[in-house]
Amino acid sequence: MKNNQAHAQRGITLSLLALILMCSFPAFSQKWRLITPSYPTTDAPVIGISVADSGATGDGVTDVTNIFQRSLNTLSKAGGGTLFVPKGKYVIKGNLTIPKGITLRGEWQQPVKGQPLVGTILMAYAGRNNANAAAFITMQPSAQVQDLSIWYPEQLPDNIVPYPPAILFGQPNYFGNEFCNTKNLTLVNVYDGIVFSVANGGTCPVIWNIYGTPLHKGIQLDNIVDVGRVQYLDFSPVYWAGSGLANAPAAGSGFASWIYQNGAGIVMRRNDWTNTAFVNVEGYNVGFWVSESVANPGAFPNGSNYAMNFSNCNTAVQVDGLQTVGIMFSRVTVTGCASGFVLNPYSKRGAIQLHSCTIAATNNAISIDSTVTGSLLMQQSTVNGGKVNIAGGTFTASDCDFNNGSQKNVIGSRGRAILTSNRYSNGSNFQNNSYYVSSIDDTPLSLSKMPDVPTTIAAETHMPSRKVLYLATAAPYNAKADGVTDNTTAIQNALNQAGTDGGGIVFLPPGKYKVSGHLTVPTNVELKGANDVSSAPTGTGSILEAYADKGNPGGTPFLRLSAGSGIRGLVFNYPEQKGDLVPNFPQYPYTIQGLGSDVYIINIGIRASYNGVDLFTNKCDNHYIDYLAGHVFHTAVRVGGNSNGGRIYNLHFNTIYFANGSESKFGSWPNAPTRNGDSLVYAYNYNNVSWMELGDCQNETLYNDFVYGANYGLTLLSEGANASGISVGVSVDGARKAFAFNGIGTAGLPFINTQIVSLNDTANSYIVTNSGFTGTADFYSSDYWGNPDNGIQLKGGTINWQTANFESPGRVRWGNVQAGALNLHNSWLWGNNAILNANTESHLSARSSIIDSSNIHPAQVALWKNNLGNSWSVSTAGALDRKGWTATASATNGDARYALDSNATTRWATNGSQVPGQTFTVDMKTTNTINRIVLDASQSPNDDPAGYDVYVSTDNTNWTGPIASGVGSPGMTLILFPDAVGRYIRIVQTGSKGNYWSIHELYVWGKVNTIPVQAIAIPGKIEAEDFDKGGQGVAYNDADAVNSGGQYRTTEGVDIENCSEGGYDVGWTNANEWMKYTVNVTTAGVYTIQARVASPGNGSQFYIELNGVNISGTITIPNTTDWQKYQTVTVTTPSLQAGVQTLRIVELTGGFNLNYVTFVRPGARMIAVNQPLPMQTVVFPNPVTGKQINVQMINQATGNYQIQLFNHLGQSVYSTKVSVTNGNQLIPITPDHKLPAGNYILELSVHNGKPITSKLVVQ
């Protein structure tokens, strides 16, 4: 490590006298110096103190906690700066607190998997076995930890124990938790890595370029109310294993299994607007966990997630709950994970959007629980492995590729789907089991693709080529940071000298520098402040106070950047721009102006500025802004001048930094409004600020830029060739007109992962276009909320959306159209009063979306296809024929018939408020077995029942139930229950509601007169094969439609074979299969159940239910060693009621055969078992998990047999011939290649003999 000392004159080496003076400073005083780190950096660091100044050597033995903390505190008293830690191993037995505005910085090299760590390594010890202890490092606002590694030497891979967080954002009991920064870190083996304090909520964490092996949680964010930025993460067990540090585990050893079972890469709880991008997580239980807030129970995150890779995790993305405003995932790749995207049980509505994702899972690519009522929108994504299981919620997929082969993609009974223009390979199309209306249309479409980002978005290297320091406060410049002395000449002289010398860094130590004139930064010169941290102004650091050109907005900009120059780590403030002047704020010229190409603005705070950055007056090619934050009164950034190739990253502007500037966490600024949080200041910005304007510029890249409080958010001007480029993660909150389009370049400027909030106000809109706009704006994944009057104000041009979520379309209407086109594809427009203004349907195209036809005529829309409404419509396919049915009701009885008249425009209604006890009764005229009812109130969507109980009766006198209870759903209410027998149905109102209770149509599902051959008597024997008639879904549920045993009821799907005990048994069992029997319990009371079962394995289970009630408990089947060696398992029932009832045998697992079940009264003798051995063939193991299949012949004929194996397509995949000389011969079969997983039929045939077939499952 090489130090370049500050230059006093012309950058010449300091005189011996100066060196002596510097050496005479107290041990912990700051000495500003330029260093050359041992490894490449993106900047030229200037430090105030090195821990080496106080004797810390990094020997890996000496505890240097006190040296570190005293040095940090010294810099804090100085007002900011960097504490440098040279490479080495530093023992920290205690804890560290990074004060406000201070950076702890070491020497760091990006780790490479399998290679030893180098650089600065902090050795942490405190908090072992106590996850709730104080964090190793706690950070105050605008503090930074950078360029180092954290290692826990006492954390052993074979005995992983909890520790507190390695880094905690937000000191307990300290006011403020804003702008904590962590950059370029290796978290070697931390238990929990970087955690945002639950107790001390706040805003704007910056987490950048973090590597390592966090064991339990890598990053956890909660209690955040403003934008977080989490970018460039790489977590893997391999980093610790290859670290070369003591006690590092062997790669792939047991610790990796611990992480796979317990670790989470990213845990996102309650946070708003967080942008997460460029992430790699390998080998964790959960890669990205959307989890409920600890600080605010019931709250979940929203935000933008881009370019993420999850490999070999148990679950790539786990979602425990959704925000209504949406959460976006674009360009996510899942490889080798058991599950891709998993939506766990959650009953509130919300949205998740996937665009351009690739999923290769081994179990579920996408899984949505049956309780989910929200929506997953997927566009132009690929599923290469794993099932898609939509048990609940709305699933929309468009222009996607499903290459998951024979995996069974299923829309479950409680889900619904919009599937359009998708492609399927190897039979991977969807099985639709939904009770609800879905839209499936695979007609090919030509849709635009989400564009690639042409520029690598990363922290770029920007610094002068000549690394020499010019200390502006030293002679001969002698700038004074007292807030009083005019430093215009002093600072400009230092800048000029650096320019004359060929370049360098002019450094301003912490303090306030009054500048009455203007400054110009020469080429190859950087003007740098003490706090090179991504932060809005919070009071610390090097502050330039501008006074020139008050009242002269056309004057010279305060600071001008020559081509190839830049600024870093500074704050700009206008002391005479006082908050109490509102609304009469004086105008000023732009604060910063680019004069040519390659200018850079990095980690700059700006406040009370009238206009911020001018990149339009001059051609400023290749300009670069990264984290410009603060507040302006008029325009923050404007780009034009035919500039090309600019990048604007991480803008962050919010009115709060000025309006609440009197608060200590925002700097306690003297020019802040006297009334903290002055509403007049917010109103002023709301009516006057134009945040970012793009004019004549090409190939501009916008990334993770944000504003709160503006009249106009992002404006594309009509200027020259107009603006082109790309936008990722740009967000506008609290703007009257969030996005305004006046012009757009011919190359376009597509928007990816955009979030827009326009507050509840009459003049507000998400997007506006003017009458001269003729271009096209494309939005790929975007979220909208805030409820403006008109969501879109369209006077010209075309707006295209894919996977948009309009949680608040607009109080009056979504689109107010005068000219142009609105094209909505695979998007969600939540319910509102009206879609469009009158007679403008021809301007709208809506396809494959969730959208209501509120106040429009779909027939007049330019395109209205494959859409579903916000209210779920139940499919009436398969409902019972209602011919001849009658209905009665406790209110308006004469209208009850309208619920059965097949006319959705008529209805029965209470014609009064809903009150408990109201009834609606249907006579089906025949005794039926039913299991589903729908109350259709789609034409009166708010008239669903506040609560209901459902009863059935065979005589209209004796009622059974309630067989179902619940609350209604807007539009259609679906009521599900186990099979119930009755002629009459009665629905009883149990709730209260101001609306009518209306039923436009009532539908019932089941089986008319579903009666078995005869009711089976109890006590007595129930043969497994004698289930009721009625077929799949009524009398039984089987995994496929084939009777794999081929015996007895050969046209049914239940698998029946010859039984070694005589008669038949049911085999080839699978989880969730069942068989139904109508039984007649002749004598009420307690019974003993004797089940005759066989299984060659352990753990198979089933149960028996009567009228939907489990009467057996879980019955576990013993290992009988063979499929045809039976044993009796005995259980006792509760007391059973007498009468004809419905019994079901439900298989919890597969892997067993069932011969019969006997019900006997206590004290009765067990029925004897006869065990003849008829001809039989047993195939085992089944399922097949290895390479060998065994065929056991039992009393079969001898001769030459041909053995063939057929796949599910009927294709022969294996064939051989064997000679059977013994009718009880064991025949081993070993196919010459591994069989793909799936269902097979094994056929044995002998000359002049009937073929023998067996169903076989290969796993």
C-alpha positions, -999 to +999 in steps of 0.1 A: +000+000+000+014+033-011+005+067+004+005+099-017+007+128+007-013+160+001+003+186-020+009+220-005+024+236-036+021+225-072+017+189-061+054+187-050+063+164-022+059+179+012+088+195+028+106+179+057+091+205+080+056+196+069+063+159+075+076+167+110+045+187+117+022+159+105+041+134+125+037+155+156-002+152+155-018+133+183-022+096+177-058+098+167-060+131+148-069+130+111-042+134+085-058+137+051-039+117+025-044+099-008-037+062-007-031+036-034-047+004-022-032-030-029-060-040-051-079-022-079-106+003-068-132+024-087-120+056-070-089+073-056-094+070-018-086+099+005-084+089+042-083+108+074-069+081+097-053+047+093-055+022+121-018+017+115-013+052+128-021+039+163-001+007+160-028-018+147-008-043+126-034-068+116-015-096+132-045-118+138-038-119+175-041-085+191-075-072+200-078-038+183-114-030+192-105+001+211-082+015+184-108+011+158-136+027+178-115+056+191-104+063+155-140+063+143-150+086+170-122+110+162-133+113+126-169+118+138-158+148+158-141+161+127-174+159+108-167+130+085-140+110+067-126+076+061-108+053+086-085+031+066-076-005+076-046-019+056-047-055+046-042-080+074-062-099+100-077-077+128-090-092+160-122-074+172-133-090+204-159-064+210-184-044+189-180-014+166-203+015+159-198+035+127-208+071+135-228+092+111-209+102+080-179+080+086-165+052+064-147+022+076-126+011+046-101-017+041-084-033+011-104-058-008-103-080-038-134-096-052-132-133-041-130-161-065-146-194-056-120-219-044-093-193-039-080-180-006-092-146+006-068-117+006-069-081+019-084-067+051-101-093+073-120-084+105-121-113+130-154-112+149-159-129+182-188-113+202-222-127+206-216-164+202-248-184+208-269-153+211-286-141+179-302-112+199-269-097+212-254-065+198-244-066+162-207-069+154-210-036+135-238-011+141-242+018+117-256+053+121-270+073+091-248+080+061-222+057+075-203+032+053-184-001+056-164-008+025-137-030+010-132-057+037-140-092+048-157-104+080-148-137+095-159-155+126-130-178+136-150-196+163-178-205+140-172-242+132-187-259+101-197-291+120-213-272+149-229-240+135-243-217+162-262-184+162-245-150+163-260-116+161-259-098+127-225-090+113-238-056+103-269-038+116-283-008+098-297+015+125-284+020+160-310+013+187-324+045+203-306+067+178-328+091+157-325+080+121-316+050+100-310+065+066-284+058+039-263+032+056-239+019+030-221-015+026-199-020-005-174-045-016-176-070+013-170-107+018-191-122+045-170-152+050-191-173+075-214-148+092-245-162+107-267-133+097-251-109+073-266-074+068-298-066+087-319-035+086-330-028+122-366-038+130-367-015+160-352+016+142-371+019+109-359+042+082-350+045+046-326+041+017-301+013+026-274+008+000-260-027-003-235-032-031-212-060-042-215-085-013-200-119-015-195-149+008-212-176+028-238-162+052-250-192+070-285-183+081-296-150+064-275-131+040-295-099+037-327-090+057-347-059+051-377-048+072-394-016+084-382+004+053-405+032+040-384+044+012-361+031-016-335+004-008-309-006-033-295-041-031-272-049-060-245-074-069-248-102-044-231-136-047-237-161-019-225-197-020-212-223+005-181-225-018-167-191-006-161-202+030-149-236+019-123-220-004-113-191+019-081-206+031-089-195+066-086-216+097-113-242+103-127-236+068-148-266+058-142-290+030-162-282-001-196-300-001-192-312+035-220-312+061-221-275+065-235-271+030-264-294+040-270-272+070-272-241+047-295-260+023-318-268+052-316-235+071-302-207+050-319-178+032-299-156+008-322-126+008-351-120+032-374-092+022-400-081+047-418-048+049-401-024+025-412+000-002-396+004-036-365-016-029-346-024-061-327-057-060-305-067-090-276-088-102-279-115-076-265-150-074-276-174-046-264-210-046-272-239-023-296-222+002-329-233+015-345-202+001-328-179-024-352-149-021-378-150+007-408-126+005-418-128+042-441-110+066-428-080+085-417-084+121-421-047+128-455-044+110-473-077+110-493-082+079-470-061+057-450-075+028-425-060+004-431-046-031-403-036-054-382-044-085-361-075-088-339-078-119-312-102-132-312-128-105-298-163-106-307-191-081-290-224-084-292-256-064-315-241-037-344-259-022-367-230-032-355-202-054-383-176-045-406-182-016-436-159-013-455-159+020-477-130+011-483-103-015-488-066-016-517-053-037-493-030-055-472-058-068-436-072-068-417-076-100-391-103-111-375-099-145-347-119-160-346-144-131-329-178-138-336-208-117-313-238-122-313-271-102-335-259-074-362-282-061-388-255-065-388-222-085-415-198-074-436-209-045-466-189-033-476-202+002-510-199+018-522-163+018-558-151+014-554-114+005-552-102-031-519-091-045-497-094-076-464-109-086-450-104-121-425-126-139-410-114-172-383-131-192-375-157-166-361-192-170-370-219-146-355-254-144-366-270-112-368-306-101-401-305-083-423-275-088-413-248-112-443-227-100-466-236-072-495-215-060-514-226-028-551-232-031-558-203-006-541-177-027-565-151-042-539-130-059-524-132-094-491-144-109-485-128-143-458-145-164-446-132-198-421-146-223-406-170-197-394-205-201-400-236-179-374-262-186-381-284-156-405-288-127-443-289-126-465-258-128-492-264-101-518-236-099-539-248-069-553-213-064-551-177-076-551-164-111-522-175-133-516-157-166-489-169-190-483-155-224-457-162-251-440-187-228-423-220-235-431-250-213-404-275-220-410-295-188-417-327-207-441-352-191-445-331-160-482-326-153-490-289-154-523-284-136-548-256-130-563-268-098-600-266-088-595-233-069-573-216-095-580-200-128-558-192-158-553-171-189-530-190-211-522-174-245-497-180-273-477-204-253-456-233-267-455-268-252-431-297-258-434-333-249-469-331-237-463-304-211-496-286-218-520-278-189-546-300-174-575-277-164-593-289-133-606-255-123-641-248-111-637-213-126-638-199-160-603-198-176-591-186-210-568-209-230-558-200-265-525-211-280-528-192-312-493-178-319-488-141-315-460-117-324-452-098-293-423-075-286-396-089-263-381-072-232-349-057-245-315-064-231-297-037-212-269-027-236-247-012-209-232-032-180-247-016-150-220-015-124-200+008-102-177+023-129-141+033-124-138+071-125-108+090-112-081+112-127-053+094-144-028+114-123-031+104-087-019+134-067-037+151-038-043+189-035-055+197+000-076+229-005-073+239+032-035+238+031-012+265+019-011+281-005-049+277-011-060+280+026-097+274+021-116+277+054-145+255+063-161+280+086-192+288+067-182+325+067-150+329+046-155+332+009-136+302-006-142+309-043-106+319-050-090+293-027-108+263-041-105+275-077-068+281-073-064+245-061-085+232-090-065+253-115-032+241-100-042+205-104-053+212-139-020+229-148-001+200-133-019+175-156-046+164-132-052+153-097-077+152-067-086+184-050-098+175-015-121+194+008-120+182+044-153+182+063-170+215+070-190+243+053-173+262+025-189+295+016-185+301-022-198+335-034-187+330-070-185+300-094-162+270-097-149+252-128-133+217-125-105+213-152-101+182-173-086+152-155-093+168-121-117+156-094-132+177-067-137+154-038-153+157-003-148+137+028-180+116+027-178+095-005-210+078+005-243+073-013-265+096+007-287+126+006-275+156+027-276+146+063-254+174+078-220+157+077-192+159+052-178+186+029-205+212+021-203+238-006-226+267+002-236+286-030-245+322-031-240+335-067-267+346-091-296+347-067-326+357-087-308+351-120-318+317-133-301+324-166-267+331-150-236+309-149-241+275-132-224+273-098-200+245-107-190+235-142-174+202-151-149+203-180-147+173-202-131+144-184-136+159-149-158+149-120-170+154-084-174+130-056-185+130-020-197+166-018-229+183-006-243+215-022-265+238-002-280+272-008-281+290+026-302+319+013-329+296+000-348+296+033-378+274+039-399+301+053-398+320+019-423+295+006-438+300-020-415+328-030-383+310-034-357+329-054-345+314-087-309+303-093-290+289-123-282+252-124-259+240-096-238+217-119-232+219-156-213+196-179-191+213-204-181+182-224-178+144-226-169+120-198-180+141-169-189+122-137-210+130-107-208+104-079-222+104-044-233+140-044-259+155-021-279+185-032-304+206-012-323+239-016-311+240-052-334+256-077-320+236-107-297+207-103-277+193-132-274+207-167-263+181-193-282+197-222-265+231-228-234+213-241-229+179-257-220+157-228-213+122-243-206+094-220-217+113-189-221+093-157-242+101-126-243+076-097-262+085-066-271+122-069-296+127-040-314+155-023-339+182-032-346+209-058-373+235-064-375+232-102-355+207-123-332+181-109-315+167-140-320+177-177-302+159-205-299+170-242-274+187-265-273+156-287-255+138-259-248+101-265-242+071-242-250+087-209-257+068-177-279+081-149-280+057-119-295+059-085-309+094-085-328+099-053-349+131-047-374+137-020-390+168-007-385+156+029-348+164+028-356+201+027-391+203+043-379+183+073-343+195+072-345+208+108-345+172+121-311+160+132-313+129+110-315+152+080-288+176+091-305+203+113-300+228+085-305+265+094-323+272+062-349+245+068-385+256+073-393+268+108-423+245+108-408+210+104-424+192+075-440+223+063-469+213+041-465+245+020-430+232+009-445+199-002-473+217-020-447+239-037-427+210-050-459+192-059-468+221-083-434+232-095-408+205-097-399+188-130-376+160-117-358+146-148-361+158-184-346+140-214-344+159-246-321+154-275-300+124-263-293+090-276-285+057-259-292+071-224-294+044-196-316+051-166-312+028-136-329+027-102-338+064-102-364+077-078-383+109-069-410+118-044-429+150-047-430+167-081-453+182-106-437+162-134-416+131-127-399+119-159-405+140-190-394+131-225-392+164-243-398+171-280-363+183-288-340+175-317-339+138-323-356+132-290-345+108-263-337+071-268-321+045-246-334+022-219-348+025-183-346-002-156-361+003-121-371+039-125-397+049-099-419+081-094-439+086-063-461+115-054-461+133-087-490+150-105-478+137-139-454+109-132-444+102-168-449+128-195-443+120-232-438+149-256-414+131-279-393+099-281-364+089-303-368+065-332-348+038-314-373+040-285-368+042-247-383+010-232-391+009-195-384-022-174-397-027-139-412+007-134-431+018-103-454+048-104-475+064-077-497+094-084-515+107-053-552+111-049-558+144-066-579+157-095-550+169-116-529+138-113-521+110-137-496+082-140-488+088-177-497+118-199-489+124-236-494+156-255-511+161-288-478+163-307-466+129-294-467+103-322-442+078-308-446+046-288-437+040-252-432+004-241-435-007-204-423-042-195-435-050-160-448-020-141-468-012-110-493+017-104-511+029-073-522+060-056-556+065-072-554+097-094-585+109-111-574+097-145-548+070-146-537+078-182-542+111-201-537+102-237-536+130-263-514+112-288-490+083-294-492+047-283-486+032-249-479-006-247-479-026-215-469-062-206-474-075-171-486-042-157-504-041-124-528-011-120-538-016-084-555+018-085-566+024-122-581+059-115-608+073-093-628+086-123-614+063-151-583+045-161-579+062-195-589+096-206-583+094-243-584+121-270-561+104-295-536+076-297-538+040-286-536+021-253-525-015-256-528-038-226-514-073-227-511-098-199-518-072-173-541-066-143-565-036-142-582-037-108-618-028-106-628+008-109-657+030-120-648+032-157-622+021-181-624+050-206-642+082-213-673+079-235-670+066-270-633+060-270-633+022-271-616+021-305-584+034-289-581+004-266-566-030-271-569-054-242-558-090-245-549-118-220-556-095-191-576-093-159-599-064-167-635-055-163-656-039-190-666-011-167-685+016-187-674+004-221-687-018-248-662-046-255-677-051-290-665-016-299-630-021-285-602-024-311-592-057-295-609-075-266-597-111-263-589-137-238-596-115-208-611-124-174-628-101-150-618-092-115-648-112-101-642-149-106-668-166-128-675-202-120-677-226-149-711-241-151-699-270-171-711-303-156-738-287-134-769-308-128-799-302-151-823-279-133-853-287-154-884-289-132-866-276-101-884-252-079-873-226-053-888-208-023-874-181-001-882-164+032-883-130+014-898-121-020-908-157-024-924-151-057-891-141-072-872-172-061-879-189-094-856-164-111-826-181-096-834-211-117-846-196-150-812-197-169-815-159-174-786-140-157-804-107-160-832-117-137-827-125-100-841-133-066-832-107-040-842-100-005-851-064-015-837-053+018-806-056+039-791-090+047-800-102+082-794-136+099-821-162+093-830-154+057-834-186+037-834-198+001-845-233-005-843-255-037-863-286-045-843-307-070-872-332-073-849-362-070-826-374-043-791-366-055-755-369-042-741-333-044-708-317-036-708-282-050-731-251-052-726-218-070-745-186-062-742-164-092-745-127-085-722-114-112-748-088-123-750-076-087-714-082-075-718-067-040-749-087-032-731-119-022-741-134+012-724-119+042-724-154+057-741-187+050-748-222+062-759-249+038-783-278+048-797-308+029-828-329+034-845-359+017-880-349+030-879-311+035-885-318+072-854-334+087-823-314+078-786-325+078-760-299+084-747-274+081-727-293+055-709-260+045-704-226+061-686-195+049-689-160+035-697-149+000-674-137-027-681-108-050-697-120-082-699-157-078-698-176-045-685-211-048-695-235-020-677-268-017-684-297+006-680-335+009-706-356-009-740-351+007-773-369-002-805-350-004-834-337-025-837-303-009-810-277-004-814-248+021-790-218+023-794-198+055-781-163+059-758-160+089-744-125+085-755-089+082-750-065+053-766-033+040-768-048+005-796-070-008-788-107-009-792-116-046-790-148-065-792-144-103-786-181-109-780-211-086-761-242-099-755-275-083-729-302-091-731-339-083-748-371-095-785-376-100-796-407-081-760-420-077-769-454-062-746-484-060-757-519-069-770-520-034-763-503-001-736-523+018-747-533+053-728-524+084-719-545+103-705-565+074-677-567+048-670-540+022-650-554-007-627-528-019-637-533-056-674-528-048-673-490-048-703-470-060-712-464-096-708-430-111-673-428-124-643-405-118-649-377-094-682-391-082-677-427-071-639-426-070-608-405-077-580-423-095-547-408-108-555-421-143-584-435-163-568-470-168-577-500-147-541-512-144-551-546-130-575-552-159-599-571-138-636-570-127-648-534-136-625-530-165-640-497-178-635-479-145-602-461-135-598-479-102-569-505-105-584-539-097-565-572-098-569-609-088-562-614-051-542-642-037-569-646-010-596-651-037-617-625-055-601-591-062-581-564-045-575-528-053-538-520-060-516-494-077-526-470-050-515-434-051-518-405-027-552-386-027-570-414-045-603-425-029-633-448-034-669-441-022-694-466-009-730-461+000-735-480+033-765-487+056-755-487+092-782-510+106-773-506+142-760-474+158-729-476+180-692-482+181-675-506+156-642-523+151-628-519+116-607-548+103-588-538+071-571-565+051-540-550+036-506-559+020-475-540+013-438-548+007-427-515+021-431-493+052-452-462+060-482-465+037-513-449+051-551-444+045-582-435+064-619-441+063-645-413+066-683-414+070-702-384+057-670-364+055-658-372+090-627-393+096-639-423+117-607-444+116-578-420+122-547-426+101-543-463+095-506-473+090-500-504+070-473-528+082-446-543+059-461-576+049-431-584+027-451-589-005-479-573-025-500-605-020-492-614+016-521-599+036-524-589+072-553-575+092-551-540+107-577-531+134-590-498+146-621-486+166-646-461+154-665-435+174-702-441+177-719-443+143-755-432+136-779-456+120-791-451+084-779-449+048-747-429+046-717-422+024-684-439+033-650-431+016-617-449+018-590-422+012-554-431+004-529-408+021-500-425+003-496-452-024-477-484-020-503-509-007-531-533-018-565-534-001-586-565-002-616-556+020-627-538+051-650-554+077-671-536+103-679-557+134-696-549+166-675-551+198-673-587+210-680-603+176-655-628+162-630-618+137-639-631+102-616-659+092-593-654+063-590-680+035-557-679+017-557-699-015-529-691-040-544-687-075-523-678-106-506-644-100-477-622-111-461-597-087-438-570-100-415-553-074-401-529-064-430-507-075-423-478-078-390-486-094-360-466-081-331-486-093-320-504-124-336-539-117-372-549-120-383-583-105-412-604-118-424-630-093-445-658-110-471-675-087-487-707-101-483-696-137-480-718-167-446-728-179-433-719-214-415-693-234-426-658-224-421-625-241-417-596-217-424-560-230-424-526-213-446-499-228-444-462-220-475-439-215-477-434-253-480-472-259-445-474-273-424-504-265-392-493-247-379-527-237-384-563-249-369-596-240-378-633-240-374-658-211-381-694-205-402-702-175-397-738-163-411-732-128-446-717-123-432-699-093-401-686-109-385-652-101-374-633-132-350-603-129-352-577-157-325-551-162-332-526-191-301-516-210-307-479-202-322-459-175-359-454-179-373-419-177-396-413-148-432-420-155-459-447-158-454-479-177-472-511-185-453-544-181-468-572-203-459-609-202-473-631-230-470-668-236-481-688-267-518-696-265-521-678-232-538-645-221-513-617-218-506-606-182-502-569-176-490-549-146-488-511-140-454-499-132-442-466-119-406-455-125-392-427-102 
